[in-house]
Amino acid sequence: MGTKLMSVHPLPRAKAPEAKQLPTYAAEELTQGEDRALITLGDQTYILRITRAGKLILTK
């Protein structure tokens, strides 16, 4: 009794939608050379802070 080999073909991939380019902002530009900036969203105000370690913190 012989063994039959089956060939497996991958299914064609669906084309991924083109990635939309997100707006990019430099934190140093937002803070204008300082270590903090105020950011508003609707009627809420947030503080964006650059730490001494170079990390970003966003607080209400």
C-alpha positions as CSV (number, residue, x, y, z in Angstrom):
1,M,0.0,0.0,0.0
2,G,1.6,3.3,-1.1
3,T,1.4,6.6,0.7
4,K,-0.1,9.5,-1.2
5,L,1.4,12.9,-0.6
6,M,-0.9,15.9,-0.4
7,S,0.3,19.3,-1.4
8,V,-0.9,22.2,0.7
9,H,-1.1,25.6,-0.8
10,P,-1.5,28.7,1.5
11,L,-4.7,30.7,1.0
12,P,-4.1,34.1,-0.7
13,R,-3.7,36.9,1.8
14,A,-6.2,39.7,1.9
15,K,-4.5,43.1,1.2
16,A,-4.1,45.1,4.4
17,P,-5.5,48.6,4.2
18,E,-2.9,51.3,3.8
19,A,-1.8,52.6,7.2
20,K,-2.8,56.2,7.7
21,Q,0.1,58.3,8.7
22,L,-0.5,59.6,12.3
23,P,0.4,63.2,13.2
24,T,3.8,63.3,14.9
25,Y,4.9,66.0,17.4
26,A,8.2,66.4,19.2
27,A,7.6,66.7,22.9
28,E,10.3,69.4,23.1
29,E,8.2,71.5,20.6
30,L,5.0,71.0,22.6
31,T,6.8,72.1,25.8
32,Q,8.7,74.9,24.0
33,G,11.9,73.9,25.7
34,E,10.4,73.6,29.2
35,D,9.6,70.4,31.0
36,R,5.8,70.8,31.0
37,A,3.0,71.7,28.7
38,L,-0.8,72.0,29.1
39,I,-2.9,69.9,26.7
40,T,-6.7,70.4,26.5
41,L,-9.3,67.9,25.4
42,G,-12.8,69.3,25.4
43,D,-13.2,71.0,28.8
44,Q,-10.4,68.9,30.5
45,T,-6.8,70.1,30.9
46,Y,-3.9,67.7,31.2
47,I,-0.2,68.3,32.0
48,L,2.4,66.7,29.8
49,R,5.7,66.4,31.7
50,I,9.1,65.3,30.5
51,T,11.0,63.6,33.4
52,R,14.7,63.9,34.1
53,A,15.0,60.3,32.7
54,G,13.5,61.5,29.4
55,K,10.1,59.8,29.9
56,L,6.7,61.4,29.3
57,I,4.0,61.5,31.9
58,L,0.5,62.8,31.1
59,T,-1.7,63.7,34.2
60,K,-5.0,65.3,34.7
